[in-house]
Amino acid sequence: MNNLAYSEGLALTPQIVRDDVPSLSTSGMMVEFSASQWGNNKKDKEASRQLAYNNNADPNSVTTTKKLIDHPSLDKLNKLVREIRREVVYAWTMPWSDGNLRYLPAPYHQPFTDKYAEYERLFWKYVDEFCEAYSFLCVQSEARLGYMWKMSDYPTVHEIRSRFNLRCNILPMPESGDFRLDIGEEQANVLKAKYQTFYEGKLQQLAKDMSKRVHDSVNNVVDTLTRYTDKKRSGEATKLSSSIIDNTLHLINTMKGFNVYNDPDVERVRMDMEDALRGLTVDNLKVSESTRLDTINKFKSIKATLPSLDM
């Protein structure tokens, strides 16, 4: 018997009966990701004062920032960290707390760690490239910055390397009964009850977050293909990226793990999306208007079964 009361369509906020709350401790884990890099831009107060003086401006209204090192590996590192967050952390996990903790379903642990390991190797490769060139780059910067160059702005190579770091901790999911504190039974029960409330709220938030991803994905397919078709008809130059299929397929592949209530309506939507993309390639969509229109109509039909996000 299903003890969850759902609204019509894909449920956004299931009404939970306490004894039917699913356990995530055996079906998922916590992920905590962080990245740090050396700050390559630095404010120069002396240059700011000089600039203000030369232009008869209020010194408090002028800020001068200098780029200490000009090297492509730093730009590649910044881009790579953003890509790790987007393609690994955000793609395979859902938010769990207001901090860095995110929920990773157990079936996705291996693809998550494999993908992360690839990016981690690339991250340290770029760090090595930068550190090997660092001494020369410091000399080069003296000529580039002129009177704004200061030796004190440049740490040693050893210190520079320590400023770069990637950290990805995988932690077990706590449960409300997992309190091993030396406190009285009554206090322990209060803590357990508070955590149970927190836990149930997070489960509902996972369901909401997945629903929003589904809404965004369905809308993106409809809007992107509609715009592309309109521009093709008017003879405008336009492009269609394979990400329209790749990103949607990734969502479809992760929906099972994030369907924490095993809701059959969520599974039905997942299967409808899978069926709508079956056999499709971006080349098919580019050359065939009828294929685009058929795909648009299928995703519009899926969209019609989804509830409003304001529910």
Residue pairs with C-beta under 8 A, 6 or more apart in sequence:
2 20
3 17
3 19
3 20
4 11
4 14
4 15
4 16
4 17
4 20
4 261
4 263
5 14
5 15
6 14
6 263
6 265
7 13
7 307
7 311
8 307
9 265
9 305
9 306
9 307
10 211
10 214
10 263
10 265
10 266
10 269
10 305
10 306
10 307
11 207
11 211
11 261
11 263
11 265
11 266
11 307
12 207
12 208
12 211
12 307
12 309
12 311
13 204
13 207
13 208
13 311
14 204
14 207
14 261
14 263
16 200
16 203
16 204
18 196
18 200
21 196
21 199
21 200
21 203
22 203
22 260
22 261
22 262
23 175
24 103
24 173
24 203
24 260
25 172
25 173
25 174
25 175
26 106
27 105
27 106
27 260
28 103
28 104
28 105
28 106
28 173
28 257
29 103
29 104
29 106
29 109
29 170
29 171
29 172
29 173
30 96
30 101
30 102
30 103
30 104
30 170
30 171
30 172
30 173
31 89
31 93
31 101
31 102
31 103
31 104
31 112
31 168
31 169
31 170
31 171
32 99
32 100
32 101
32 102
32 167
32 168
32 169
32 171
33 84
33 85
33 89
33 100
33 102
33 167
33 168
33 169
34 100
34 165
34 166
34 167
35 81
35 84
35 85
35 165
35 166
35 167
36 163
36 164
36 165
37 74
37 77
37 78
37 81
37 163
37 164
38 74
38 155
38 160
38 163
38 164
39 163
40 67
40 68
40 69
40 74
41 65
41 66
41 67
41 68
42 65
42 66
42 68
42 153
43 63
43 64
43 65
43 66
44 64
44 65
44 66
44 148
47 64
47 66
47 148
48 59
48 62
48 63
48 64
49 59
49 62
51 57
51 62
51 64
52 58
52 59
52 61
52 62
53 59
55 62
66 145
66 148
68 141
68 145
68 153
68 154
69 134
69 137
69 138
69 141
70 137
70 140
70 141
70 144
71 130
71 133
71 137
73 126
73 127
73 129
73 130
73 133
74 130
76 126
77 123
77 126
77 127
77 130
77 164
80 119
80 122
80 123
80 126
81 123
81 166
83 119
84 116
84 119
84 123
84 166
87 115
87 119
88 112
88 115
88 116
88 119
89 102
91 250
91 254
92 104
92 108
92 111
92 112
92 115
92 254
93 102
93 103
93 104
93 112
94 102
94 103
94 206
94 209
94 210
94 258
95 102
95 103
95 205
95 209
96 102
96 103
96 202
96 206
97 202
101 171
103 173
103 202
103 206
104 112
104 170
105 254
105 257
105 258
106 257
107 256
107 257
108 254
108 257
109 170
113 170
116 168
120 166
120 168
123 164
123 166
127 161
127 164
130 160
131 157
131 160
131 161
134 157
134 160
135 157
138 154
141 149
141 154
142 149
155 163
174 195
175 199
176 192
176 193
176 195
176 196
176 199
177 192
179 188
179 191
179 192
179 195
181 188
181 191
183 191
203 260
203 261
206 258
206 260
207 260
207 261
207 263
209 258
210 255
210 258
210 259
210 266
211 306
211 307
211 309
212 309
213 251
214 251
214 255
214 269
214 273
214 306
215 303
215 306
215 309
217 247
217 248
217 251
217 273
218 273
218 299
218 302
218 303
218 306
219 303
220 244
220 247
220 248
221 244
221 248
221 295
221 296
221 299
222 296
222 299
222 300
222 303
224 240
224 244
225 244
225 285
225 292
225 295
225 296
226 296
227 238
228 238
228 240
228 285
228 292
229 289
229 292
229 293
229 296
231 237
231 238
232 238
232 289
240 282
240 285
240 286
241 282
242 282
244 282
244 285
245 277
245 280
245 281
245 282
245 285
248 273
248 277
249 277
251 273
252 270
252 273
252 274
252 277
255 266
255 267
255 269
255 270
256 267
256 270
259 266
259 267
259 270
268 305
269 302
269 305
269 306
272 298
272 301
272 302
272 305
273 299
273 302
275 298
276 295
276 298
276 299
276 302
277 295
280 291
280 295
284 291
285 291
285 292
285 295
